[in-house]
Amino acid sequence: MREEAPAAPAKDGYDGSDPTSGESPFSSRQLIRIDEALSAADRESGLAFSVYVGDLGEKTREHAEKLHDKLPDPDKSVLVAISPDQRMVEIVTGSSVVDRIPDRICALAALSMTAAFAGGDLTAGIVTGLRMLADHTKV
């Protein structure tokens, strides 16, 4: 799936810091919530979900696709890439996933995430988006 949506800046702990700098933009509690949501999504769907939070550069879609391609099994992976400073959400799905998570579901998940971001909660937006995507893969 190739979906993008503008995201509102969050107020829940993301401070715009570079995630590659070794400093996390999330508290320990927020990281635990995100990790639990990722684990649940993986377990419930049989897919590999990943989240990236940081700058996606000028060509946000291309950057997100390159990140997705670097995942261990991109064909069975879903990447949710969020750039709060750019107000962008990109959801990239692998070739084996596209039938299980159609474009309209990715668009709805992105919309739900951006609504939470607009309310100031980056963590809740990520957790909500992961749940929506994983819930749709259930048979």
N, C-alpha and C positions, 0 to 999 in steps of 0.2 A: 504494500500500500504506500502510496506517495501522498501524504496529507500534511498540510501545514496550516497553522493558525496563529494569529497574533496572541501573545500572552501579555497580561498585565504584570508589572513588577510586583514581586512578592514582598511582604513585610515580616515573614515568619522566621527569619534567620539568614536568608540569602543576602550576602553583603556585596555581591559583585566580585568577590575574590576569585582568582584563577584556580580552578580545582586541581590543576597540575602542579601548583606551587607547594602542595603538601598540606595546605590549610583547607579544612572542610568548610563549606558554606552552611553546614547543618550541625545541629547539636547532636550529642550521642543518642538522645531519645528519638530525634527525628530520623537519624540513620537507622535505628532499630525498626521504626515503623516502615520505612521504605524497604529495608531488607526483608522484613516479614511479608510485605506485599509482593515483592519479587519472588520470594520462595513459594508463596501460595499460588501465584500466577503460573510459575514453572510447574508445580506439582499438579495443579488442576487441569492444565492444558496439555502438558507433555512438550511444551515449547520452551525456548530459552528467551526470557525477557531480560532486557538491559535498560538502564537509565543513564543518560548523560546530561549533566547540567553544566553549562559553560558557554563561552562564546562560540558561535558557529561560523564566524567569518562572514565575508560579504555574500557568498553564495551558500546560504544556509542549507538548502536541499542537498547540494553536492557534498558538502562537508558531512552531513548526517549520513548520506549513502556511503561515503568512504569509511566512516566509523562503523557502520553496520557491516560492511564487507570485511572488516578486521576481526569480527567476532569469531569465536571458535567454530561455529556451525551456522553461517549466515543463512543458509536455506531454511533452517528451522528456527530462526531467531526473529525477535521483534525488538526494535530499538525505539525508545521514546527519548528524543533529544530536545532539551529545553534550553533556550537562551533567554533568561529573564531580562537582561539589559537590552536585547534586541526585540523583546516581546514576541518571540517565535517558539512554536512547538512543531516539531517534525516527527512523524511516526513512520518508520520504515519497517516493512515486513519482508521476509524472505520468500523465495519462490514457492516453497512448500506450505507457506502460511496464508498466502493470498486468498485461497478458497475458503479457509476457515475464518478469516477476519476480513470481510469485504470493506471496500473503501468507505461506505456509509457508516460502518461501525467505528472505523478510525476517526472519521470526521466528528461523530458524536462524542467519542472519547476526548478528542482534542477540544471540543467545545466545552465539555464538562470541566476539563482541566483548566481552561482559561477562565472559566467562571470562578473557580476556587482561587486562582491566582489573583483575579481582580478583587476578591474578598480579602486578599493579603495572606493566603496560606499556601505556600509552595508545596509543602509536604502533603497536605490533604489533597491537593490537585494531582500530584504524582500517584498517590495511593488510589484515588478514585479512578484515574485513567487506567492504571494497571488492572484494577478489579473489573472495569467495564470490558476491557480487551480480553481478559482471561475468561470472564463469564460467557462471552459469546462463543468461545471455542468448545464449550461443553456440548456433548452430543445427547 
